[in-house]
């Protein structure tokens, strides 16, 4: 009885954290569902992808895999390249997911850009079970994505409300998290490294392929920082 | 048709495998039972900050400063979000108001 009560509390705590993601995912998920339909791929494919692939930008790219009927190996290679940023999220979450127990596989599977951004900044109050809070945040996010996909694939053309720009909710979410991290004065240098490296790489490599060079640059700068702190720690 | 169908299934599998691979790899490399190298712990403490910076830029990567509307809707909205958030510190308010502001901008002033 007590346990179940805690779970409800965890859900009540988790839900508000996911509202910005809900706005973004319903719109982007619906847009994805519509695009799948427009290109002649049934609701089953759209649903299958949103449940088992569950990677927004890859699913958009995947539509072009289908329409061009590309070689599966090519699809594999492109997908790994596009998803490479997930390696960062994994590395960032190693410590946080240590106590996640039986939820861990699902939490790793469902670590999208948006879920990561919410979880990496989350300080769960002590009286709540952390694993359940993480689980509910992750699960709710995926439910929004699947619901958006279904809506788009089923009723997209009937939509009367102009949703143009609603997906900006995700940009807003990331911006707010950035400001929160900035206010906490923790690792401002790392935050600046992330922005600066990305901007430089967009300018040099262009918007379509900048992510991997940006990741390399971020890792290099952070590694140099690590070498410096390590040198300081060594007693003379 | 059947050939196509098989290709669709294989492409879907490729996407699933690629996503699982990139999401699980760090955890397979550094299982929680074993001692994580110091450098990796350092990375896992600093990377989240850099990664959010990367994500903000990723969202804005498509805007152009040399063609109309010169990235103004995005920059103005981010300005509004930043002001609201520094002032009130309420995430939902900042995100909600910022998004509505952006929608109004691109649907009226900048359309």
Interface residues (C-beta under 8 A of the other chain):
Chain A: X16 X19 X20 X23 X45 X48 X49 X52 X53 X54 X55 X58 X59 X62 X65 X66 X69 X70 X72 X73 X75 X76 X79 X80 X83 X84 X85 X86 X87 X88 X89 X90 X91 X92 X93 X94 X95 X97 X98 X104 X108 X109 X111 X113 X116 X117 X120 X121 X162 X164 X165 X166 X168 X169 X170 X171 X172 X173 X174 X175 X176 X177 X178 X179 X180 X181 X183 X186 X187 X188 X190 X191 X192 X193 X194 X195 X196 X197 X198 X199 X202 X207 X210 X211 X214 X215 X218 X219 X222 X223 X225 X226 X229
Chain B: X4 X7 X8 X10 X11 X12 X13 X14 X15 X16 X17 X18 X19 X20 X21 X22 X23 X24 X25 X26 X27 X30 X32 X36 X39 X40 X41 X42 X43 X44 X45 X46 X47 X48 X49 X50 X51 X52 X53 X54 X55 X56 X57 X58 X59 X60 X61 X62 X73 X74 X77 X78 X81 X82 X85 X86 X89 X91 X92 X94 X95 X96 X98 X99 X102 X103 X105 X106 X107
